[in-house]
């Protein structure tokens, strides 16, 4: 994460926590996600796009996804 700014790192850690706490099931709803991680939705939308551009996050099937989250959740379940 060394390439991330402080704001990006904070948002990334927050979204990872959210993803893990919900078994990777987080809808791509900027207003709802922003409320859950404690920031304004416009700020989240901007940082989310930056993280997508950096390849840290992506949206698939209306859900937010991140590197290794699904694999880690599966490993923990096994």
C-alpha positions in Angstrom: 0.0 0.0 0.0 3.0 2.3 -0.1 1.8 3.8 -3.3 -1.4 5.1 -1.7 -1.9 8.5 -0.2 -2.9 8.7 3.4 -6.6 9.3 2.4 -6.6 6.4 0.0 -5.0 4.1 2.5 -7.6 5.0 5.2 -10.5 4.4 2.7 -8.9 1.2 1.5 -8.5 -0.1 5.0 -12.0 0.9 5.9 -13.5 -0.8 2.8 -11.5 -3.9 3.5 -12.8 -4.1 7.0 -16.3 -3.6 5.7 -15.8 -6.3 3.1 -14.5 -8.8 5.6 -17.2 -8.1 8.2 -19.8 -8.7 5.5 -18.2 -11.8 3.9 -17.4 -9.8 0.8 -21.0 -8.8 0.2 -21.0 -5.0 -0.2 -23.2 -3.3 -2.8 -21.7 -0.6 -4.9 -23.9 2.1 -3.4 -21.7 5.2 -2.7 -24.0 6.8 -0.3 -24.5 3.7 1.8 -20.8 2.7 1.8 -19.8 6.2 2.7 -22.1 6.2 5.7 -20.8 2.8 6.8 -17.1 4.0 6.6 -17.8 7.4 8.0 -17.3 9.9 5.2 -19.2 12.0 2.8 -20.4 10.1 -0.3 -18.7 12.5 -2.7 -15.4 12.0 -1.0 -15.9 8.2 -1.0 -16.9 8.2 -4.7 -13.7 10.1 -5.6 -11.4 7.9 -3.5 -13.1 4.8 -4.8 -12.4 5.8 -8.4 -8.8 6.4 -7.5 -8.6 2.9 -5.9 -10.2 1.4 -9.0 -7.7 3.2 -11.2 -4.9 1.8 -9.1 -6.3 -1.7 -9.3 -7.1 -2.1 -5.6 -10.8 -2.2 -6.0 -13.3 -3.1 -8.7 -17.0 -3.4 -9.2 -18.4 -6.8 -10.3 -22.1 -7.7 -10.5 -23.0 -4.6 -8.5 -20.7 -5.5 -5.7 -17.4 -3.9 -4.6 -14.5 -6.3 -4.8 -10.9 -6.1 -3.6 -7.7 -8.1 -4.0 -7.6 -11.4 -2.0 -10.9 -10.7 -0.1 -12.9 -13.6 -1.6 -9.9 -16.0 -1.3 -9.3 -15.1 2.3 -13.0 -15.5 3.2 -13.1 -18.9 1.5 -9.9 -20.0 3.3 -11.4 -19.0 6.6 -14.6 -20.9 5.9 -12.7 -24.0 5.0 
